[in-house]
């Protein structure tokens, strides 16, 4: 019998921590053919979602799936996200959270074909993005996004130097915890 992943437990714990502290929990998700999200908000095969209780209805985070109802531009959607596709969870206000390694799910490269028929993504100034800070010893860290404004998405301006608290509107900085 395979051991249960710690990832869904960490997602639930960080979601609860954000909620208890008055922060807005966001998740960054890799989109593939198993991921049911509004395709017009997908950028570069990823989407960032507000998963606060105020923004979602009937939120369920179980060991395999995250499911909830949400409105995008006034249109209701039922979202279903495999836990294996969650790339990060963090507090929008200060960027504290956790990034996860990319997991290869059952879908594999079928995501490419699925995304080919999606509507054109919004311009960079309207795309949500998540930026991961460099963690020493983990490679270049990348910036993980396109520097877009994000609108309702997470802030994307340059963040404070290490050791300083994040300011509202600053870029989130996530640390990879092994």
Secondary structure as the mmCIF struct_conf table of DSSP 4:
data_model
#
loop_
_struct_conf.conf_type_id
_struct_conf.id
_struct_conf.beg_label_comp_id
_struct_conf.beg_label_asym_id
_struct_conf.beg_label_seq_id
_struct_conf.end_label_comp_id
_struct_conf.end_label_asym_id
_struct_conf.end_label_seq_id
HELX_LH_PP_P HELX_LH_PP_P1 UNK A 2 UNK A 5
BEND BEND1 UNK A 6 UNK A 6
HELX_RH_AL_P HELX_RH_AL_P1 UNK A 7 UNK A 20
TURN_TY1_P TURN_TY1_P1 UNK A 21 UNK A 22
STRN STRN1 UNK A 25 UNK A 30
TURN_TY1_P TURN_TY1_P2 UNK A 33 UNK A 34
STRN STRN2 UNK A 36 UNK A 36
BEND BEND2 UNK A 37 UNK A 37
HELX_RH_3T_P HELX_RH_3T_P1 UNK A 39 UNK A 41
STRN STRN3 UNK A 43 UNK A 43
TURN_TY1_P TURN_TY1_P3 UNK A 44 UNK A 45
STRN STRN4 UNK A 46 UNK A 50
BEND BEND3 UNK A 52 UNK A 52
TURN_TY1_P TURN_TY1_P4 UNK A 53 UNK A 55
STRN STRN5 UNK A 57 UNK A 61
BEND BEND4 UNK A 63 UNK A 64
STRN STRN6 UNK A 65 UNK A 72
TURN_TY1_P TURN_TY1_P5 UNK A 73 UNK A 74
STRN STRN7 UNK A 75 UNK A 82
HELX_RH_3T_P HELX_RH_3T_P2 UNK A 83 UNK A 85
STRN STRN8 UNK A 86 UNK A 91
TURN_TY1_P TURN_TY1_P6 UNK A 92 UNK A 94
STRN STRN9 UNK A 97 UNK A 99
TURN_TY1_P TURN_TY1_P7 UNK A 106 UNK A 109
HELX_RH_AL_P HELX_RH_AL_P2 UNK A 110 UNK A 116
TURN_TY1_P TURN_TY1_P8 UNK A 117 UNK A 117
BEND BEND5 UNK A 118 UNK A 118
HELX_LH_PP_P HELX_LH_PP_P2 UNK A 119 UNK A 123
HELX_RH_3T_P HELX_RH_3T_P3 UNK A 124 UNK A 126
HELX_LH_PP_P HELX_LH_PP_P3 UNK A 132 UNK A 134
TURN_TY1_P TURN_TY1_P9 UNK A 136 UNK A 137
BEND BEND6 UNK A 138 UNK A 139
BEND BEND7 UNK A 145 UNK A 145
TURN_TY1_P TURN_TY1_P10 UNK A 151 UNK A 152
BEND BEND8 UNK A 153 UNK A 153
STRN STRN10 UNK A 157 UNK A 157
HELX_LH_PP_P HELX_LH_PP_P4 UNK A 158 UNK A 161
TURN_TY1_P TURN_TY1_P11 UNK A 162 UNK A 163
BEND BEND9 UNK A 164 UNK A 164
HELX_LH_PP_P HELX_LH_PP_P5 UNK A 165 UNK A 167
TURN_TY1_P TURN_TY1_P12 UNK A 168 UNK A 169
STRN STRN11 UNK A 170 UNK A 170
HELX_LH_PP_P HELX_LH_PP_P6 UNK A 171 UNK A 172
STRN STRN12 UNK A 175 UNK A 175
#
